[in-house]
Amino acid sequence: MAYRKRVFLNPISLGAPSFIQAIADDSDEGTYKLGNYVLIIADCHRNIMLEFCLANEKQRKVSLDKIDRLVKVVNEFREAVHAEAKLIENPARAQST
């Protein structure tokens, strides 16, 4: 089952093209091992492309570990940013606790 998605991260009104794009080719029920499995993260003029090779057992393990670590760090970063945003919105409340 192929997966393709691109989501813009900034409102278009900012004029700063920031997006995440994910591409996962169909393996034809596991028979095709050389598909493209790519995650692209772009912000203004910078972008990174992360590849996740599934061609053999070792590469599949490395790729699955890589995406799991990435998701873990992104989720932890999200929690930290939300916590800091709350403190910035109401610094007096943070000092009283």
Biopython code that builds the backbone (N, CA, C, O; Angstrom):
import numpy as np
from Bio.PDB.StructureBuilder import StructureBuilder

atoms = [
    (1, "MET", "N", (0.843, -1.180, 0.000)),
    (1, "MET", "CA", (0.000, 0.000, 0.000)),
    (1, "MET", "C", (0.887, 1.241, 0.000)),
    (1, "MET", "O", (1.620, 1.476, 0.961)),
    (2, "ALA", "N", (0.832, 2.003, -1.019)),
    (2, "ALA", "CA", (1.646, 3.216, -1.151)),
    (2, "ALA", "C", (1.093, 4.322, -0.256)),
    (2, "ALA", "O", (-0.107, 4.393, 0.012)),
    (3, "TYR", "N", (1.995, 5.171, 0.191)),
    (3, "TYR", "CA", (1.613, 6.315, 1.017)),
    (3, "TYR", "C", (2.346, 7.530, 0.497)),
    (3, "TYR", "O", (3.567, 7.510, 0.346)),
    (4, "ARG", "N", (1.607, 8.582, 0.223)),
    (4, "ARG", "CA", (2.186, 9.845, -0.208)),
    (4, "ARG", "C", (1.399, 10.969, 0.460)),
    (4, "ARG", "O", (0.172, 11.028, 0.381)),
    (5, "LYS", "N", (2.134, 11.848, 1.114)),
    (5, "LYS", "CA", (1.461, 12.963, 1.776)),
    (5, "LYS", "C", (2.417, 14.134, 1.892)),
    (5, "LYS", "O", (3.597, 13.957, 2.192)),
    (6, "ARG", "N", (1.903, 15.329, 1.654)),
    (6, "ARG", "CA", (2.658, 16.561, 1.892)),
    (6, "ARG", "C", (1.737, 17.499, 2.654)),
    (6, "ARG", "O", (0.595, 17.742, 2.263)),
    (7, "VAL", "N", (2.268, 18.017, 3.753)),
    (7, "VAL", "CA", (1.504, 18.918, 4.608)),
    (7, "VAL", "C", (2.320, 20.186, 4.792)),
    (7, "VAL", "O", (3.492, 20.134, 5.166)),
    (8, "PHE", "N", (1.696, 21.320, 4.528)),
    (8, "PHE", "CA", (2.361, 22.598, 4.743)),
    (8, "PHE", "C", (2.275, 22.943, 6.221)),
    (8, "PHE", "O", (1.213, 22.812, 6.830)),
    (9, "LEU", "N", (3.381, 23.381, 6.800)),
    (9, "LEU", "CA", (3.471, 23.626, 8.231)),
    (9, "LEU", "C", (3.176, 25.066, 8.618)),
    (9, "LEU", "O", (2.705, 25.321, 9.726)),
    (10, "ASN", "N", (3.441, 26.003, 7.734)),
    (10, "ASN", "CA", (3.159, 27.420, 7.986)),
    (10, "ASN", "C", (1.921, 27.839, 7.213)),
    (10, "ASN", "O", (1.625, 27.269, 6.163)),
    (11, "PRO", "N", (1.186, 28.836, 7.725)),
    (11, "PRO", "CA", (0.087, 29.400, 6.925)),
    (11, "PRO", "C", (0.647, 30.002, 5.642)),
    (11, "PRO", "O", (1.743, 30.564, 5.645)),
    (12, "ILE", "N", (-0.083, 29.890, 4.569)),
    (12, "ILE", "CA", (0.375, 30.408, 3.274)),
    (12, "ILE", "C", (0.600, 31.912, 3.332)),
    (12, "ILE", "O", (1.421, 32.442, 2.583)),
    (13, "SER", "N", (-0.116, 32.608, 4.208)),
    (13, "SER", "CA", (0.007, 34.063, 4.306)),
    (13, "SER", "C", (1.403, 34.502, 4.758)),
    (13, "SER", "O", (1.786, 35.649, 4.527)),
    (14, "LEU", "N", (2.161, 33.624, 5.388)),
    (14, "LEU", "CA", (3.517, 33.982, 5.817)),
    (14, "LEU", "C", (4.502, 34.029, 4.653)),
    (14, "LEU", "O", (5.547, 34.672, 4.743)),
    (15, "GLY", "N", (4.170, 33.360, 3.583)),
    (15, "GLY", "CA", (5.070, 33.353, 2.430)),
    (15, "GLY", "C", (6.355, 32.583, 2.681)),
    (15, "GLY", "O", (7.339, 32.773, 1.965)),
    (16, "ALA", "N", (6.363, 31.724, 3.679)),
    (16, "ALA", "CA", (7.544, 30.921, 4.016)),
    (16, "ALA", "C", (7.166, 29.451, 3.818)),
    (16, "ALA", "O", (6.505, 28.858, 4.670)),
    (17, "PRO", "N", (7.582, 28.871, 2.704)),
    (17, "PRO", "CA", (7.163, 27.500, 2.411)),
    (17, "PRO", "C", (7.839, 26.487, 3.331)),
    (17, "PRO", "O", (9.004, 26.134, 3.146)),
    (18, "SER", "N", (7.099, 26.039, 4.302)),
    (18, "SER", "CA", (7.573, 25.044, 5.250)),
    (18, "SER", "C", (6.641, 23.841, 5.134)),
    (18, "SER", "O", (5.422, 23.977, 5.234)),
    (19, "PHE", "N", (7.227, 22.663, 4.924)),
    (19, "PHE", "CA", (6.367, 21.493, 4.743)),
    (19, "PHE", "C", (7.082, 20.220, 5.169)),
    (19, "PHE", "O", (8.298, 20.189, 5.356)),
    (20, "ILE", "N", (6.281, 19.174, 5.315)),
    (20, "ILE", "CA", (6.797, 17.826, 5.512)),
    (20, "ILE", "C", (6.146, 16.955, 4.445)),
    (20, "ILE", "O", (4.944, 17.047, 4.195)),
    (21, "GLN", "N", (6.948, 16.121, 3.831)),
    (21, "GLN", "CA", (6.449, 15.242, 2.779)),
    (21, "GLN", "C", (6.928, 13.820, 3.070)),
    (21, "GLN", "O", (8.096, 13.598, 3.387)),
    (22, "ALA", "N", (6.015, 12.874, 2.958)),
    (22, "ALA", "CA", (6.345, 11.475, 3.217)),
    (22, "ALA", "C", (6.006, 10.642, 1.984)),
    (22, "ALA", "O", (4.941, 10.792, 1.385)),
    (23, "ILE", "N", (6.928, 9.769, 1.622)),
    (23, "ILE", "CA", (6.747, 8.899, 0.458)),
    (23, "ILE", "C", (7.096, 7.482, 0.884)),
    (23, "ILE", "O", (8.199, 7.218, 1.360)),
    (24, "ALA", "N", (6.155, 6.586, 0.709)),
    (24, "ALA", "CA", (6.398, 5.165, 0.969)),
    (24, "ALA", "C", (5.794, 4.387, -0.195)),
    (24, "ALA", "O", (4.576, 4.342, -0.361)),
    (25, "ASP", "N", (6.657, 3.779, -0.990)),
    (25, "ASP", "CA", (6.184, 3.018, -2.149)),
    (25, "ASP", "C", (5.487, 1.728, -1.725)),
    (25, "ASP", "O", (5.672, 1.239, -0.611)),
    (26, "ASP", "N", (4.701, 1.204, -2.618)),
    (26, "ASP", "CA", (4.030, -0.076, -2.426)),
    (26, "ASP", "C", (5.033, -1.200, -2.673)),
    (26, "ASP", "O", (5.724, -1.201, -3.692)),
    (27, "SER", "N", (5.118, -2.144, -1.761)),
    (27, "SER", "CA", (6.055, -3.267, -1.918)),
    (27, "SER", "C", (5.437, -4.423, -2.690)),
    (27, "SER", "O", (6.050, -5.484, -2.801)),
    (28, "ASP", "N", (4.240, -4.238, -3.222)),
    (28, "ASP", "CA", (3.530, -5.303, -3.950)),
    (28, "ASP", "C", (3.449, -6.556, -3.079)),
    (28, "ASP", "O", (3.899, -7.639, -3.451)),
    (29, "GLU", "N", (2.859, -6.356, -1.913)),
    (29, "GLU", "CA", (2.665, -7.425, -0.924)),
    (29, "GLU", "C", (3.984, -8.054, -0.485)),
    (29, "GLU", "O", (4.052, -9.260, -0.246)),
    (30, "GLY", "N", (5.026, -7.243, -0.380)),
    (30, "GLY", "CA", (6.313, -7.700, 0.117)),
    (30, "GLY", "C", (7.257, -8.245, -0.928)),
    (30, "GLY", "O", (8.359, -8.675, -0.588)),
    (31, "THR", "N", (6.863, -8.243, -2.191)),
    (31, "THR", "CA", (7.722, -8.812, -3.231)),
    (31, "THR", "C", (8.712, -7.810, -3.808)),
    (31, "THR", "O", (9.727, -8.209, -4.379)),
    (32, "TYR", "N", (8.436, -6.513, -3.668)),
    (32, "TYR", "CA", (9.328, -5.496, -4.212)),
    (32, "TYR", "C", (10.018, -4.785, -3.055)),
    (32, "TYR", "O", (9.370, -4.054, -2.306)),
    (33, "LYS", "N", (11.326, -4.990, -2.900)),
    (33, "LYS", "CA", (12.068, -4.495, -1.741)),
    (33, "LYS", "C", (12.804, -3.184, -1.996)),
    (33, "LYS", "O", (13.365, -2.610, -1.062)),
    (34, "LEU", "N", (12.816, -2.700, -3.223)),
    (34, "LEU", "CA", (13.651, -1.537, -3.559)),
    (34, "LEU", "C", (12.854, -0.245, -3.718)),
    (34, "LEU", "O", (13.264, 0.647, -4.462)),
    (35, "GLY", "N", (11.747, -0.138, -3.043)),
    (35, "GLY", "CA", (10.930, 1.064, -3.139)),
    (35, "GLY", "C", (11.575, 2.260, -2.468)),
    (35, "GLY", "O", (12.599, 2.140, -1.795)),
    (36, "ASN", "N", (10.969, 3.395, -2.660)),
    (36, "ASN", "CA", (11.405, 4.639, -2.027)),
    (36, "ASN", "C", (10.626, 4.849, -0.745)),
    (36, "ASN", "O", (9.396, 4.811, -0.729)),
    (37, "TYR", "N", (11.365, 5.072, 0.327)),
    (37, "TYR", "CA", (10.773, 5.369, 1.626)),
    (37, "TYR", "C", (11.526, 6.582, 2.143)),
    (37, "TYR", "O", (12.629, 6.464, 2.677)),
    (38, "VAL", "N", (10.916, 7.754, 1.976)),
    (38, "VAL", "CA", (11.616, 9.017, 2.178)),
    (38, "VAL", "C", (10.744, 9.970, 2.983)),
    (38, "VAL", "O", (9.530, 10.045, 2.794)),
    (39, "LEU", "N", (11.394, 10.690, 3.880)),
    (39, "LEU", "CA", (10.743, 11.755, 4.631)),
    (39, "LEU", "C", (11.510, 13.038, 4.342)),
    (39, "LEU", "O", (12.718, 13.108, 4.565)),
    (40, "ILE", "N", (10.804, 14.057, 3.843)),
    (40, "ILE", "CA", (11.416, 15.346, 3.526)),
    (40, "ILE", "C", (10.827, 16.394, 4.465)),
    (40, "ILE", "O", (9.609, 16.524, 4.588)),
    (41, "ILE", "N", (11.703, 17.130, 5.116)),
    (41, "ILE", "CA", (11.278, 18.220, 5.992)),
    (41, "ILE", "C", (11.927, 19.492, 5.449)),
    (41, "ILE", "O", (13.149, 19.573, 5.325)),
    (42, "ALA", "N", (11.097, 20.482, 5.129)),
    (42, "ALA", "CA", (11.600, 21.719, 4.529)),
    (42, "ALA", "C", (11.091, 22.923, 5.307)),
    (42, "ALA", "O", (9.952, 22.954, 5.772)),
    (43, "ASP", "N", (11.971, 23.915, 5.433)),
    (43, "ASP", "CA", (11.636, 25.157, 6.116)),
    (43, "ASP", "C", (12.327, 26.296, 5.377)),
    (43, "ASP", "O", (13.551, 26.420, 5.420)),
    (44, "CYS", "N", (11.550, 27.114, 4.708)),
    (44, "CYS", "CA", (12.071, 28.208, 3.879)),
    (44, "CYS", "C", (13.021, 27.638, 2.822)),
    (44, "CYS", "O", (12.578, 26.924, 1.923)),
    (45, "HIS", "N", (14.308, 27.939, 2.914)),
    (45, "HIS", "CA", (15.252, 27.484, 1.899)),
    (45, "HIS", "C", (16.076, 26.292, 2.346)),
    (45, "HIS", "O", (17.008, 25.886, 1.653)),
    (46, "ARG", "N", (15.744, 25.732, 3.489)),
    (46, "ARG", "CA", (16.485, 24.577, 4.005)),
    (46, "ARG", "C", (15.593, 23.343, 3.928)),
    (46, "ARG", "O", (14.392, 23.411, 4.187)),
    (47, "ASN", "N", (16.196, 22.226, 3.571)),
    (47, "ASN", "CA", (15.429, 20.995, 3.643)),
    (47, "ASN", "C", (16.353, 19.814, 3.889)),
    (47, "ASN", "O", (17.539, 19.837, 3.560)),
    (48, "ILE", "N", (15.769, 18.790, 4.476)),
    (48, "ILE", "CA", (16.502, 17.553, 4.685)),
    (48, "ILE", "C", (15.669, 16.409, 4.133)),
    (48, "ILE", "O", (14.439, 16.452, 4.130)),
    (49, "MET", "N", (16.361, 15.404, 3.674)),
    (49, "MET", "CA", (15.700, 14.217, 3.161)),
    (49, "MET", "C", (16.253, 13.024, 3.935)),
    (49, "MET", "O", (17.454, 12.755, 3.912)),
    (50, "LEU", "N", (15.370, 12.322, 4.611)),
    (50, "LEU", "CA", (15.754, 11.130, 5.346)),
    (50, "LEU", "C", (15.271, 9.912, 4.559)),
    (50, "LEU", "O", (14.106, 9.830, 4.172)),
    (51, "GLU", "N", (16.176, 8.981, 4.333)),
    (51, "GLU", "CA", (15.823, 7.774, 3.590)),
    (51, "GLU", "C", (15.737, 6.594, 4.547)),
    (51, "GLU", "O", (16.489, 6.504, 5.517)),
    (52, "PHE", "N", (14.815, 5.699, 4.257)),
    (52, "PHE", "CA", (14.576, 4.521, 5.073)),
    (52, "PHE", "C", (14.575, 3.299, 4.153)),
    (52, "PHE", "O", (13.547, 2.941, 3.579)),
    (53, "CYS", "N", (15.731, 2.671, 4.026)),
    (53, "CYS", "CA", (15.891, 1.531, 3.126)),
    (53, "CYS", "C", (15.295, 0.271, 3.767)),
    (53, "CYS", "O", (15.513, -0.001, 4.948)),
    (54, "LEU", "N", (14.552, -0.480, 2.980)),
    (54, "LEU", "CA", (13.944, -1.716, 3.458)),
    (54, "LEU", "C", (14.408, -2.929, 2.664)),
    (54, "LEU", "O", (13.768, -3.979, 2.717)),
    (55, "ALA", "N", (15.508, -2.804, 1.930)),
    (55, "ALA", "CA", (15.935, -3.820, 0.969)),
    (55, "ALA", "C", (16.374, -5.141, 1.592)),
    (55, "ALA", "O", (16.217, -6.198, 0.980)),
    (56, "ASN", "N", (16.929, -5.086, 2.817)),
    (56, "ASN", "CA", (17.320, -6.345, 3.458)),
    (56, "ASN", "C", (17.014, -6.255, 4.947)),
    (56, "ASN", "O", (16.638, -5.195, 5.448)),
    (57, "GLU", "N", (17.176, -7.365, 5.647)),
    (57, "GLU", "CA", (16.784, -7.434, 7.055)),
    (57, "GLU", "C", (17.516, -6.404, 7.913)),
    (57, "GLU", "O", (16.895, -5.735, 8.740)),
    (58, "LYS", "N", (18.821, -6.271, 7.725)),
    (58, "LYS", "CA", (19.596, -5.314, 8.515)),
    (58, "LYS", "C", (19.142, -3.879, 8.248)),
    (58, "LYS", "O", (18.960, -3.101, 9.185)),
    (59, "GLN", "N", (18.959, -3.525, 6.973)),
    (59, "GLN", "CA", (18.534, -2.160, 6.641)),
    (59, "GLN", "C", (17.121, -1.883, 7.137)),
    (59, "GLN", "O", (16.819, -0.764, 7.550)),
    (60, "ARG", "N", (16.253, -2.890, 7.100)),
    (60, "ARG", "CA", (14.911, -2.692, 7.640)),
    (60, "ARG", "C", (14.969, -2.388, 9.127)),
    (60, "ARG", "O", (14.268, -1.494, 9.602)),
    (61, "LYS", "N", (15.801, -3.125, 9.878)),
    (61, "LYS", "CA", (15.930, -2.881, 11.316)),
    (61, "LYS", "C", (16.459, -1.476, 11.578)),
    (61, "LYS", "O", (15.927, -0.751, 12.418)),
    (62, "VAL", "N", (17.513, -1.095, 10.852)),
    (62, "VAL", "CA", (18.083, 0.250, 11.018)),
    (62, "VAL", "C", (17.036, 1.318, 10.705)),
    (62, "VAL", "O", (16.899, 2.289, 11.448)),
    (63, "SER", "N", (16.304, 1.144, 9.616)),
    (63, "SER", "CA", (15.299, 2.138, 9.212)),
    (63, "SER", "C", (14.155, 2.228, 10.218)),
    (63, "SER", "O", (13.696, 3.323, 10.540)),
    (64, "LEU", "N", (13.697, 1.087, 10.712)),
    (64, "LEU", "CA", (12.610, 1.115, 11.695)),
    (64, "LEU", "C", (13.075, 1.752, 13.004)),
    (64, "LEU", "O", (12.330, 2.514, 13.620)),
    (65, "ASP", "N", (14.300, 1.447, 13.429)),
    (65, "ASP", "CA", (14.846, 2.096, 14.624)),
    (65, "ASP", "C", (14.977, 3.602, 14.412)),
    (65, "ASP", "O", (14.683, 4.387, 15.314)),
    (66, "LYS", "N", (15.417, 4.003, 13.221)),
    (66, "LYS", "CA", (15.611, 5.425, 12.923)),
    (66, "LYS", "C", (14.283, 6.182, 12.995)),
    (66, "LYS", "O", (14.217, 7.246, 13.611)),
    (67, "ILE", "N", (13.225, 5.651, 12.375)),
    (67, "ILE", "CA", (11.943, 6.362, 12.389)),
    (67, "ILE", "C", (11.361, 6.381, 13.800)),
    (67, "ILE", "O", (10.738, 7.367, 14.195)),
    (68, "ASP", "N", (11.556, 5.305, 14.565)),
    (68, "ASP", "CA", (11.054, 5.282, 15.940)),
    (68, "ASP", "C", (11.763, 6.309, 16.808)),
    (68, "ASP", "O", (11.116, 6.990, 17.603)),
    (69, "ARG", "N", (13.091, 6.435, 16.673)),
    (69, "ARG", "CA", (13.840, 7.434, 17.435)),
    (69, "ARG", "C", (13.431, 8.850, 17.027)),
    (69, "ARG", "O", (13.281, 9.731, 17.874)),
    (70, "LEU", "N", (13.255, 9.053, 15.736)),
    (70, "LEU", "CA", (12.843, 10.366, 15.241)),
    (70, "LEU", "C", (11.496, 10.770, 15.840)),
    (70, "LEU", "O", (11.341, 11.893, 16.321)),
    (71, "VAL", "N", (10.543, 9.875, 15.810)),
    (71, "VAL", "CA", (9.215, 10.163, 16.362)),
    (71, "VAL", "C", (9.307, 10.451, 17.859)),
    (71, "VAL", "O", (8.645, 11.365, 18.352)),
    (72, "LYS", "N", (10.114, 9.689, 18.581)),
    (72, "LYS", "CA", (10.269, 9.890, 20.023)),
    (72, "LYS", "C", (10.821, 11.286, 20.315)),
    (72, "LYS", "O", (10.285, 11.999, 21.163)),
    (73, "VAL", "N", (11.878, 11.672, 19.624)),
    (73, "VAL", "CA", (12.483, 12.981, 19.862)),
    (73, "VAL", "C", (11.530, 14.106, 19.461)),
    (73, "VAL", "O", (11.419, 15.102, 20.176)),
    (74, "VAL", "N", (10.848, 13.962, 18.338)),
    (74, "VAL", "CA", (9.903, 14.998, 17.905)),
    (74, "VAL", "C", (8.784, 15.154, 18.930)),
    (74, "VAL", "O", (8.386, 16.277, 19.241)),
    (75, "ASN", "N", (8.273, 14.049, 19.456)),
    (75, "ASN", "CA", (7.214, 14.137, 20.464)),
    (75, "ASN", "C", (7.708, 14.782, 21.758)),
    (75, "ASN", "O", (6.993, 15.584, 22.358)),
    (76, "GLU", "N", (8.920, 14.440, 22.191)),
    (76, "GLU", "CA", (9.483, 15.061, 23.385)),
    (76, "GLU", "C", (9.734, 16.554, 23.159)),
    (76, "GLU", "O", (9.492, 17.369, 24.049)),
    (77, "PHE", "N", (10.213, 16.903, 21.982)),
    (77, "PHE", "CA", (10.444, 18.306, 21.634)),
    (77, "PHE", "C", (9.124, 19.076, 21.642)),
    (77, "PHE", "O", (9.063, 20.203, 22.133)),
    (78, "ARG", "N", (8.075, 18.471, 21.100)),
    (78, "ARG", "CA", (6.742, 19.088, 21.092)),
    (78, "ARG", "C", (6.296, 19.405, 22.515)),
    (78, "ARG", "O", (5.814, 20.504, 22.790)),
    (79, "GLU", "N", (6.456, 18.444, 23.417)),
    (79, "GLU", "CA", (6.063, 18.662, 24.814)),
    (79, "GLU", "C", (6.865, 19.804, 25.432)),
    (79, "GLU", "O", (6.306, 20.628, 26.156)),
    (80, "ALA", "N", (8.163, 19.863, 25.157)),
    (80, "ALA", "CA", (9.005, 20.923, 25.706)),
    (80, "ALA", "C", (8.598, 22.293, 25.167)),
    (80, "ALA", "O", (8.533, 23.261, 25.925)),
    (81, "VAL", "N", (8.328, 22.380, 23.879)),
    (81, "VAL", "CA", (7.921, 23.660, 23.278)),
    (81, "VAL", "C", (6.583, 24.111, 23.843)),
    (81, "VAL", "O", (6.417, 25.290, 24.153)),
    (82, "HIS", "N", (5.627, 23.202, 23.984)),
    (82, "HIS", "CA", (4.336, 23.566, 24.571)),
    (82, "HIS", "C", (4.506, 24.056, 26.012)),
    (82, "HIS", "O", (3.890, 25.045, 26.410)),
    (83, "ALA", "N", (5.339, 23.368, 26.788)),
    (83, "ALA", "CA", (5.562, 23.773, 28.177)),
    (83, "ALA", "C", (6.191, 25.158, 28.244)),
    (83, "ALA", "O", (5.766, 25.991, 29.045)),
    (84, "GLU", "N", (7.189, 25.411, 27.420)),
    (84, "GLU", "CA", (7.840, 26.722, 27.417)),
    (84, "GLU", "C", (6.890, 27.811, 26.931)),
    (84, "GLU", "O", (6.929, 28.929, 27.444)),
    (85, "ALA", "N", (6.042, 27.510, 25.956)),
    (85, "ALA", "CA", (5.071, 28.499, 25.472)),
    (85, "ALA", "C", (4.113, 28.884, 26.596)),
    (85, "ALA", "O", (3.761, 30.056, 26.731)),
    (86, "LYS", "N", (3.689, 27.919, 27.400)),
    (86, "LYS", "CA", (2.810, 28.231, 28.537)),
    (86, "LYS", "C", (3.519, 29.134, 29.542)),
    (86, "LYS", "O", (2.928, 30.084, 30.057)),
    (87, "LEU", "N", (4.782, 28.836, 29.818)),
    (87, "LEU", "CA", (5.540, 29.676, 30.754)),
    (87, "LEU", "C", (5.701, 31.090, 30.221)),
    (87, "LEU", "O", (5.587, 32.056, 30.975)),
    (88, "ILE", "N", (5.962, 31.215, 28.948)),
    (88, "ILE", "CA", (6.147, 32.534, 28.331)),
    (88, "ILE", "C", (4.839, 33.319, 28.343)),
    (88, "ILE", "O", (4.848, 34.535, 28.536)),
    (89, "GLU", "N", (3.714, 32.631, 28.139)),
    (89, "GLU", "CA", (2.408, 33.305, 28.145)),
    (89, "GLU", "C", (2.052, 33.821, 29.525)),
    (89, "GLU", "O", (1.392, 34.853, 29.646)),
    (90, "ASN", "N", (2.474, 33.125, 30.564)),
    (90, "ASN", "CA", (2.113, 33.521, 31.912)),
    (90, "ASN", "C", (3.307, 33.322, 32.851)),
    (90, "ASN", "O", (3.289, 32.402, 33.669)),
    (91, "PRO", "N", (4.339, 34.159, 32.753)),
    (91, "PRO", "CA", (5.532, 33.982, 33.586)),
    (91, "PRO", "C", (5.265, 34.172, 35.074)),
    (91, "PRO", "O", (5.926, 33.535, 35.894)),
    (92, "ALA", "N", (4.322, 35.024, 35.448)),
    (92, "ALA", "CA", (4.048, 35.266, 36.860)),
    (92, "ALA", "C", (3.521, 34.014, 37.511)),
    (92, "ALA", "O", (3.896, 33.709, 38.643)),
    (93, "ARG", "N", (2.669, 33.284, 36.839)),
    (93, "ARG", "CA", (2.124, 32.050, 37.387)),
    (93, "ARG", "C", (3.211, 31.010, 37.572)),
    (93, "ARG", "O", (3.197, 30.264, 38.551)),
    (94, "ALA", "N", (4.155, 30.954, 36.640)),
    (94, "ALA", "CA", (5.253, 29.984, 36.721)),
    (94, "ALA", "C", (6.142, 30.283, 37.923)),
    (94, "ALA", "O", (6.649, 29.352, 38.550)),
    (95, "GLN", "N", (6.344, 31.554, 38.260)),
    (95, "GLN", "CA", (7.216, 31.924, 39.381)),
    (95, "GLN", "C", (6.548, 31.630, 40.721)),
    (95, "GLN", "O", (7.236, 31.372, 41.709)),
    (96, "SER", "N", (5.217, 31.667, 40.766)),
    (96, "SER", "CA", (4.516, 31.451, 42.032)),
    (96, "SER", "C", (4.372, 29.984, 42.393)),
    (96, "SER", "O", (4.003, 29.666, 43.524)),
    (97, "THR", "N", (4.654, 29.086, 41.466)),
    (97, "THR", "CA", (4.491, 27.659, 41.773)),
    (97, "THR", "C", (5.754, 27.036, 42.246)),
    (97, "THR", "O", (5.780, 25.842, 42.544)),
]
sb = StructureBuilder()
sb.init_structure("model")
sb.init_model(0)
sb.init_chain("A")
sb.init_seg("    ")
for serial, (resi, resn, name, xyz) in enumerate(atoms, 1):
    if name == "N":
        sb.init_residue(resn, " ", resi, " ")
    sb.init_atom(name, np.array(xyz, "f"), 0.0, 1.0, " ", f" {name:<3s}", serial, name[0])
structure = sb.get_structure()
